[in-house]
């Protein structure tokens, strides 16, 4: 008996299915309408540096929980500034704890976006996809962990796009969550480590370089890990050519 997933069944599209995406869209619009995106910036972090540090030192658990909630909202609404928040996490909580909080929050926020797209449009779009898309979907699903890790590890792919594509290509939730949690760890801890020294950057009157992840010091190790994630895919293809059924 074949264990291949059965093709999606298109049971007809209903506009009420769109409510998760509509809710995220309203939230996104509200953030910019009220200028709330302004708070995700180094200027605000620098201006309120003393109060934030004092709050974290006096109420560490509450501060950590609030940070996670704020990061989840920013990620779920696809608001620019996640890198700033990751650096802020390292600055306020240190490299280890800050990196862990960011990884948890980013995974939760990404899963919300993935679930909203999958619930609203994923099955409908896949049911109506052409042969080329179905072939890509089949290949992606057969090697979902490898492809997801590759996309997460390479910083060239926009974070929100990697949240959307798996939902349309039929990646199952457990695979999405695990691959996201593991794939974002290297870059997360790199930025959290840089963020832990943010105080010295502020004291010097400077702003950290958000493109540091693209420097050879960090980029090539990440690319190496990404290529390693594709090793199972390459092995499967070579094995099929050498030992065809």
C-alpha positions as CSV (number, residue, x, y, z in Angstrom):
1,X,0.0,0.0,0.0
2,X,1.3,3.4,-1.0
3,X,1.9,5.9,1.9
4,X,1.9,8.9,-0.5
5,X,-0.4,11.7,0.6
6,X,-3.7,11.9,-1.2
7,X,-4.3,14.9,-3.4
8,X,-6.2,17.8,-1.8
9,X,-9.9,17.8,-2.4
10,X,-11.4,21.1,-3.5
11,X,-14.7,21.4,-1.7
12,X,-15.5,24.8,-3.0
13,X,-14.1,28.1,-1.8
14,X,-16.0,30.2,0.8
15,X,-15.1,33.7,1.7
16,X,-15.5,33.0,5.3
17,X,-12.4,30.9,5.1
18,X,-10.5,34.1,4.6
19,X,-11.1,35.4,8.2
20,X,-7.6,34.5,9.5
21,X,-5.9,36.4,6.7
22,X,-8.4,39.3,7.1
23,X,-7.6,39.5,10.8
24,X,-3.9,39.6,10.1
25,X,-4.4,42.2,7.4
26,X,-6.5,44.4,9.7
27,X,-3.8,44.2,12.4
28,X,-1.1,45.0,9.8
29,X,-3.0,48.1,8.6
30,X,-3.8,49.2,12.2
31,X,-0.1,49.2,13.1
32,X,0.8,51.6,10.3
33,X,-2.3,53.7,10.7
34,X,-1.5,54.4,14.3
35,X,2.2,54.7,13.7
36,X,3.0,51.8,16.0
37,X,5.7,50.5,13.8
38,X,7.8,53.5,15.1
39,X,8.3,51.5,18.3
40,X,10.3,48.8,16.6
41,X,13.4,50.9,16.1
42,X,16.8,51.6,17.6
43,X,15.8,55.1,18.3
44,X,13.1,54.0,20.7
45,X,15.4,51.4,22.2
46,X,18.1,54.0,22.8
47,X,15.7,56.5,24.2
48,X,14.1,54.1,26.7
49,X,17.3,52.1,27.3
50,X,17.5,52.8,31.1
51,X,13.8,52.1,31.8
52,X,13.8,48.9,29.8
53,X,17.0,47.5,31.5
54,X,15.6,48.4,34.9
55,X,12.3,46.7,34.2
56,X,14.1,43.5,33.0
57,X,16.3,43.4,36.0
58,X,13.4,43.9,38.5
59,X,10.8,41.7,36.7
60,X,12.7,39.3,34.5
61,X,9.9,36.7,34.0
62,X,7.2,39.3,33.2
63,X,9.6,41.2,30.9
64,X,10.5,38.0,29.1
65,X,6.9,37.1,28.6
66,X,6.0,40.5,27.3
67,X,9.0,40.5,24.9
68,X,7.8,37.1,23.5
69,X,4.2,38.4,23.0
70,X,5.5,41.5,21.3
71,X,7.8,39.6,19.0
72,X,5.0,37.1,18.1
73,X,2.7,40.0,17.1
74,X,5.5,41.6,15.0
75,X,6.2,38.3,13.3
76,X,2.6,37.3,12.8
77,X,1.7,40.7,11.3
78,X,4.9,40.6,9.1
79,X,5.9,44.0,10.4
80,X,9.5,45.0,9.4
81,X,11.8,45.1,12.4
82,X,12.3,41.5,13.6
83,X,16.1,41.9,13.3
84,X,15.9,45.0,15.5
85,X,13.9,43.0,18.1
86,X,16.4,40.2,17.9
87,X,19.2,42.5,18.7
88,X,17.1,44.0,21.5
89,X,16.5,40.6,22.9
90,X,20.3,40.0,23.2
91,X,20.7,43.5,24.7
92,X,18.0,43.1,27.3
93,X,18.3,39.4,28.2
94,X,21.8,38.3,27.1
95,X,22.9,36.1,24.2
96,X,21.6,32.8,25.6
97,X,18.2,33.8,27.1
98,X,17.6,36.4,24.5
99,X,18.3,34.0,21.7
100,X,15.9,31.4,23.2
101,X,13.1,33.9,23.7
102,X,13.5,35.1,20.1
103,X,13.6,31.6,18.7
104,X,10.4,30.7,20.6
105,X,8.6,33.9,19.6
106,X,9.7,33.8,16.0
107,X,8.5,30.2,15.7
108,X,5.2,31.0,17.2
109,X,4.7,34.0,15.0
110,X,5.7,32.2,11.9
111,X,3.3,29.3,12.7
112,X,0.4,31.8,13.0
113,X,1.1,33.1,9.5
114,X,1.5,29.6,8.1
115,X,-1.7,28.4,9.8
116,X,-3.6,31.5,8.5
117,X,-2.5,31.0,4.9
118,X,-3.0,27.2,5.0
119,X,-6.5,27.6,6.5
120,X,-7.6,30.3,4.2
121,X,-6.1,29.6,0.8
122,X,-3.6,26.7,1.0
123,X,-5.8,23.7,0.1
124,X,-7.9,25.7,-2.4
125,X,-4.8,27.0,-4.3
126,X,-3.2,23.5,-4.3
127,X,-6.4,21.9,-5.6
128,X,-6.4,24.3,-8.5
129,X,-2.7,24.2,-9.2
130,X,-1.3,23.2,-12.6
131,X,1.0,20.3,-13.3
132,X,4.2,22.3,-12.8
133,X,3.1,23.5,-9.3
134,X,1.9,20.0,-8.4
135,X,5.3,18.6,-9.3
136,X,7.1,21.2,-7.3
137,X,4.7,20.5,-4.4
138,X,5.4,16.8,-4.6
139,X,9.1,17.3,-4.5
140,X,8.9,19.8,-1.7
141,X,6.8,17.6,0.4
142,X,9.0,14.6,-0.1
143,X,12.0,16.5,1.2
144,X,10.2,19.1,3.4
145,X,12.6,19.1,6.3
146,X,15.7,19.6,4.1
147,X,14.1,22.3,2.0
148,X,12.6,24.1,5.0
149,X,16.0,24.1,6.8
150,X,17.7,25.4,3.6
151,X,15.2,28.2,3.3
152,X,15.5,29.1,7.0
153,X,19.3,29.0,7.1
154,X,20.0,31.1,4.0
155,X,19.4,34.7,5.0
156,X,18.7,35.8,1.4
157,X,15.1,34.5,1.6
158,X,12.6,36.9,3.1
159,X,11.3,35.5,6.4
160,X,7.7,36.2,5.6
161,X,7.9,34.4,2.2
162,X,9.3,31.3,3.9
163,X,6.2,31.5,6.2
164,X,3.8,31.6,3.2
165,X,5.3,29.1,0.7
166,X,5.1,25.9,2.9
167,X,1.4,26.5,3.6
168,X,0.6,26.6,-0.1
169,X,2.9,23.7,-0.9
170,X,1.2,21.4,1.7
171,X,4.0,21.1,4.3
172,X,2.5,19.5,7.4
173,X,2.4,21.6,10.6
174,X,4.9,19.5,12.7
175,X,7.5,19.6,9.9
176,X,7.0,23.4,9.5
177,X,7.3,24.0,13.3
178,X,10.4,21.8,13.8
179,X,12.2,23.0,10.7
180,X,11.5,26.7,11.6
181,X,12.6,26.3,15.2
182,X,15.9,24.6,14.2
183,X,16.6,26.6,11.0
184,X,16.4,30.1,12.6
185,X,18.7,29.2,15.6
186,X,22.1,30.0,14.0
187,X,21.1,33.5,12.7
188,X,19.1,34.2,15.9
189,X,22.1,33.6,18.2
190,X,24.4,35.5,15.9
191,X,22.2,38.6,16.2
192,X,21.5,38.1,19.9
193,X,25.2,37.9,20.5
194,X,25.7,41.2,18.6
195,X,22.8,42.6,20.5
196,X,24.4,41.8,23.9
197,X,27.0,44.5,23.1
198,X,24.4,47.0,21.9
199,X,25.1,49.2,24.9
200,X,28.6,50.0,23.8
201,X,27.3,50.8,20.3
202,X,24.8,53.3,21.7
203,X,27.5,54.8,24.0
204,X,29.5,55.4,20.9
205,X,26.6,57.1,19.2
206,X,26.4,54.5,16.5
207,X,23.8,52.2,15.0
208,X,24.5,48.5,14.6
209,X,24.9,47.1,11.1
210,X,21.8,45.0,10.3
211,X,23.5,43.6,7.2
212,X,26.2,41.9,9.3
213,X,24.7,38.5,8.6
214,X,25.8,38.9,5.0
215,X,29.5,39.4,5.9
216,X,31.7,36.4,5.1
217,X,32.4,35.7,8.7
218,X,28.7,34.7,9.2
219,X,27.3,34.1,5.8
220,X,29.6,31.3,4.7
221,X,29.0,29.1,7.8
222,X,25.2,29.6,7.3
223,X,25.5,28.7,3.6
224,X,27.5,25.6,4.6
225,X,24.8,24.5,7.0
226,X,22.1,25.2,4.4
227,X,23.9,23.0,1.8
228,X,24.4,20.3,4.4
229,X,20.6,20.3,5.0
230,X,20.2,19.5,1.3
231,X,22.6,16.5,1.5
232,X,19.7,14.0,2.0
233,X,18.0,15.3,-1.2
234,X,21.2,15.0,-3.2
235,X,21.7,11.5,-1.8
236,X,18.2,10.4,-2.8
237,X,18.6,11.6,-6.3
238,X,22.0,10.0,-6.8
239,X,20.7,6.7,-5.3
240,X,17.7,6.7,-7.8
241,X,20.1,7.2,-10.7
242,X,22.5,4.5,-9.5
243,X,20.0,2.0,-8.3
244,X,16.7,2.6,-10.3
245,X,13.7,0.5,-9.3
